[in-house]
Amino acid sequence: MLIKKIKKRTSQIKYLIYFLIICLILIIAGFLYSGFLAAKVITRCQGTRWELPSKIYSSPIMLYPGLDINALGINQYLKTLGYRKVKGIPKKPGSFAATRNTLLLYQRSFDYPSGHLNARLVKIYQKNGVINRIVAGSSNADISSLQIEPMEIATLFGKKREERYLIDLAQVPQPLIDAVLAIEDRSFYEHGGLAWRSILRAFFKNLMAGRIKEGGSTLTQQLVKNMFLTPERNLWRKLNEALMAIALEWYYSKDEILEMYFNEIYLGQKGSVEIHGVGEAAKFYFGRSVENLDLDQSALLAGLIQAPNRYSPYRHKQAAIQRRNLVLKTLLKLNKITSDQYQEALKNTMETSSFSYGKTQAPYFVDYSISQIKELYSKEVLGSIGLSIFTTLDVQIQGWAREALQKVLQRLEKQQPSLADAGGLQAAVVVIEPDTGRILAMVGGRDYATSQFNRATHAFRQPGSLIKPLVYTEALRQGYTEVSILEDSPIDITLSNGTIWSPSNFNEIYYGKVPLIKALANSLNCATVRLAKDVGFEKIYKLAFKIGLSKKMPEVPSFILGASEITPIEAARLYSIFAANGFSSRTLSIRNVLDQSGNRLQMKRIHIKKMLDSSICEVMNNILQCATTYGTGKALASYDLAGACGKTGTSNNTRDAWFAGYINGYLAVVWVGRDDNSKTGLTGAQAALPIWAKLMKKINNLRPSKAMRRNSDLIKKYICIDSGGIALWNCPHKWKGAFIKAGDIKLLKPCKLHKKRGWLIR
């Protein structure tokens, strides 16, 4: 019996030891697992907490005295930015009021590359639509120019399509803090991560329901769930959530946790993009920064946390108002607001800001700018480090370019219905600043939704006569002048393979002996070929490669009539050298890049290189002005664009129509054709020039003229462009010629073609 008792007691002790060992193992495992979870929390919180998408912005709009503010369409621009039009004096950032003679604008705070701008009220006085004075609202001090914040034209996401604007807790208004704590976690500053009373209440409710129905989560637990765990509901996930919440409370202060929560919380949907954090939500719903939220707006954001899509003011406005009112009532009960504040907040109708789904303003430009920024940052980095990318895009010039392209193509297809067959006409427009190479606008096709192929940068098409200025530039370098006489008659050229190339003039019309200026202005093929033969085809090829055209172009004589292929943006680079009087700039779409802290990052800057003698370019400018006055571009006169420099281009069999031109510091190139490269039957003057003219007329009227480099040493003399002699009173085509050397003037003789009854113009 005793032995049995001893054996029984031994067995019991053995099982107890086993039990204690198992318990110890479980405790150690639990301790290690808790340590693992804590390490996971700390590592994430001390490192990069969130993927922050990079945002791409246009250039800001500049307002200044003398600007036609009505023609500029500033009211619509402000609405597109999410500004609200109000009555009386605007009292909050992101609002404006317009009267007959005054625009009152309460600007939002914004981080510009030049520095941070605080929210402020400004007054813009106008008369007959023209700004005559801009003053700061608080001090009444005059402002010489006013920068309106740029438009967000694209957002670059990483693996997660989350949009988030990081804020500090100090930026969050107290009513929003009170509202969130009142509706989500009233004991936040008392508990250690878990609210045991709420957990027990939720446990019994779930037990009665037979499933997980209520969570009883604290604000800290919500943060853990959103940052580290999946949304599924089970006991294992709840255990992990509890352990991680305790770890978070152990290592971080309440204010630090609250700041993380305000930056993490999910608050709605913008298309396929998730809105996270109160900073982004304030902009998305109300078009203002979080620190400028009103009480009723704070209550709405707090109410959204429970079910952002169910209470979205964009989709379910009445439900959103009811939820907001519940939050306001809770604040009143907790004595966080007064009865007067409560009643005042209830009266607000909850006006929301408008929003767009991304790159709708300039999709082709956005694609091009992303390709340029990828030279510095990978796609993965761009989608996660929260860069602010400021581009060269002028959204209004972009809009004018898109509008001109659409209207002209629609008119052409209406006039000739056959043009609408086989996909219809396509077109591309590029607008740049010649002196800097900055791209102001880019339209790569009629409809980005239908075709994302960017014809402005990737459509290699024959330029036709657009390339001819290269021939004449080389001739000027060799001593030719505007009045040098060329022979315009049929010519045969023997090629290296023994075949004969016999170019002809448009419509088979020949002019015999003509001055150089007329040959280019009227785009005479045979005169151009003869000139190229005299100056040397090889030298023309070298000049083309020197100034940046592709070295892949075939070195054949037909090159000088545009038989090779270039893109519209390459054509813009070529003409920008003439417009900038011999200087070449790399075409740029990015001006500045800021990191998420507002620090300017190092990047490629404007690089200007001297390519051609300025005197040569100024003579070429003079000839190209003649081309739009008497030559193939003379239709510009009907658009009041006298003085523009420009050149048409039409490829063989009218497959491609071009116009390149510049005036007052703005250059644009237009291409029109078909994607299948079939005939259109349209010349550059018929199809491309009208688009250029409609666009440039608006730019010329609504944008300040930009200073252009000029050579004061050129000698000017009126000439007859039909004969090349000194112009007489009755010469039908007089032109103020430009000459580099005084000796060239001395060789001139009076025009004999119109000598009868004429006299000289001195």
CORFEN-V670968 format. One record per helix or strand. SS is the DSSP state (H for helix, E for strand). FROM is the first residue (numbers start at 1). TO is the last residue. Records with the same first field share a line. If there is no record, write none. Layout:
BEGIN
SS = FROM-TO + FROM-TO
END
This chain:
BEGIN
H = 2-46 + 69-72 + 74-80 + 169-171 + 174-184 + 196-209 + 219-228 + 235-251 + 254-264 + 278-286 + 290-292 + 295-304 + 317-333 + 339-347 + 363-373 + 379-382 + 395-415 + 417-420 + 455-458 + 464-467 + 469-477 + 506-508 + 516-521 + 525-535 + 537-546 + 557-561 + 568-579 + 614-627 + 634-639 + 652-654 + 684-702 + 742-746
E = 52-52 + 54-57 + 61-64 + 68-68 + 84-85 + 95-98 + 102-107 + 110-112 + 115-117 + 120-127 + 130-136 + 142-142 + 145-148 + 152-156 + 162-164 + 266-270 + 273-276 + 385-385 + 388-391 + 426-432 + 438-443 + 461-462 + 485-488 + 493-494 + 500-501 + 512-515 + 565-566 + 583-585 + 588-588 + 590-594 + 600-600 + 608-610 + 645-650 + 656-663 + 666-673 + 715-720 + 726-726 + 728-728 + 734-739 + 750-750 + 760-760
END
